[in-house]
């Protein structure tokens, strides 16, 4: 079963307060008058989404970057994020480098870390990012039409933070 089939089968319910629920890049929640919240969560697991021994600075950067790209896909401005981190052991040198990579991209996009959780376990990083956009202008998957142009902005893989 693929990701979207799994979401439809087990996690799709009619929305009550949200403007758009599970199944897109972000949920849309009511925000200040005239604005929506866009919220997205991604989990990265060692051995599945990144290799054992991955540079912790690059990992910190990547973990937030994948979430920020979901906000960008919907046209939302980043506001804040939470971090859930499972670690096999808490090594200061690893944590310092991971945090430096994470905060480098967070500062660049003015996105604040506002909470989260930590526990012992296999190296797993889960980030929930929140952004804001004017109501009614979210760029949704169901808005794509044949013939639309698709633009992708990419940075060098060697220096994604540059």
C-alpha positions in Angstrom: 0.0 0.0 0.0 1.4 3.4 -1.0 1.5 6.5 1.1 -1.7 8.1 -0.3 -3.7 4.8 -0.1 -2.6 4.4 3.5 -3.7 8.0 4.3 -7.1 7.5 2.6 -7.7 4.1 4.3 -6.7 5.0 7.9 -6.3 8.7 8.4 -8.9 10.5 6.3 -11.8 11.9 8.3 -14.1 14.8 7.5 -12.5 18.0 8.8 -14.3 19.9 11.5 -12.2 23.0 12.3 -9.5 22.7 9.7 -9.9 24.1 6.2 -8.0 21.1 4.7 -7.1 17.9 6.5 -4.8 15.0 5.8 -3.6 14.1 2.3 -1.9 17.2 1.0 1.5 18.8 1.8 0.1 20.6 4.9 -3.1 20.9 6.9 -4.8 24.3 6.8 -6.0 25.7 10.1 -7.8 29.0 10.8 -5.4 31.7 11.8 -5.7 35.4 12.4 -8.5 37.0 10.4 -7.9 36.6 6.7 -5.1 34.0 7.1 -4.7 30.3 7.3 -2.1 28.2 9.0 -0.2 25.6 6.9 1.2 22.8 9.0 3.4 19.9 7.9 5.2 17.0 9.6 8.0 14.9 8.3 9.9 12.1 10.1 13.4 11.0 9.0 14.7 7.7 10.3 18.3 6.5 10.1 18.7 3.7 7.6 15.6 4.7 5.8 15.9 8.4 5.0 19.6 9.0 5.7 22.6 6.8 6.2 24.3 5.9 9.5 27.1 8.3 10.0 25.5 11.2 8.0 27.2 14.5 9.0 25.0 15.9 11.8 25.2 19.5 10.5 23.8 18.4 7.1 21.2 16.2 8.8 19.9 19.1 10.9 19.7 21.3 7.8 18.0 18.6 5.8 15.4 17.8 8.5 14.0 21.3 8.6 14.5 21.9 4.8 12.1 19.1 3.8 9.4 20.6 6.0 10.1 24.2 4.7 9.7 22.9 1.2 6.2 21.6 2.0 5.3 25.2 3.2 6.8 26.6 0.0 4.8 24.2 -2.1 1.6 25.7 -0.7 2.8 29.3 -0.8 3.1 29.7 3.0 5.5 31.9 5.0 7.4 29.9 7.7 6.6 30.9 11.3 7.6 28.2 13.7 8.5 24.5 14.1 8.6 21.7 16.7 11.3 19.0 16.9 10.9 15.5 18.2 14.2 13.7 18.4 15.0 10.1 19.3 18.7 9.4 20.0 20.5 6.2 20.7 22.8 8.3 22.9 23.1 12.0 23.6 26.6 13.0 22.4 27.3 16.7 22.8 29.5 17.0 19.7 26.8 15.4 17.5 24.0 17.5 19.1 26.0 20.8 18.7 26.6 20.1 15.0 23.0 19.0 14.4 21.6 22.1 16.1 24.0 24.3 14.1 22.7 22.9 10.8 19.1 23.1 12.0 19.5 26.7 13.2 21.3 27.8 10.1 18.3 27.2 7.9 15.8 28.2 10.6 17.5 31.6 10.9 17.6 32.0 7.2 13.8 31.6 6.9 13.0 33.3 10.3 11.4 30.1 11.6 11.5 29.6 15.4 11.8 26.4 17.3 8.9 26.5 19.7 8.8 23.1 21.3 9.1 19.4 20.8 10.2 16.2 22.5 13.3 14.0 23.0 13.7 10.3 23.9 16.1 7.5 23.7 15.8 5.2 20.7 17.0 4.6 17.1 18.0 7.9 15.6 14.8 9.5 14.3 14.0 13.1 13.7 10.4 14.4 13.4 9.7 18.1 12.6 6.3 19.8 12.5 6.5 23.2 10.8 3.9 25.9 10.8 3.4 28.7 8.3 0.9 31.4 7.4 -0.7 32.5 4.2 -3.7 34.6 3.2 -6.9 32.7 3.2 -7.9 31.2 -0.1 -4.6 31.4 -1.9 -3.0 28.0 -0.8 -1.4 26.3 -3.8 -3.0 22.8 -3.6 -2.3 19.7 -5.5 -5.8 19.6 -6.9 -5.2 23.0 -8.5 -2.7 21.7 -11.1 -3.9 21.6 -14.7 -2.5 20.0 -17.8 -0.1 22.5 -19.5 0.9 24.3 -16.2 4.5 25.2 -15.9 6.5 23.6 -13.0 9.4 25.6 -11.6 12.0 24.1 -9.3 14.6 26.1 -7.5 17.6 24.0 -6.4 20.9 24.7 -4.7 24.1 22.8 -5.1 24.1 19.5 -3.3 27.7 20.2 -2.2 26.6 23.4 -0.5 22.9 23.4 0.3 23.3 26.0 2.9 25.0 28.6 0.6 
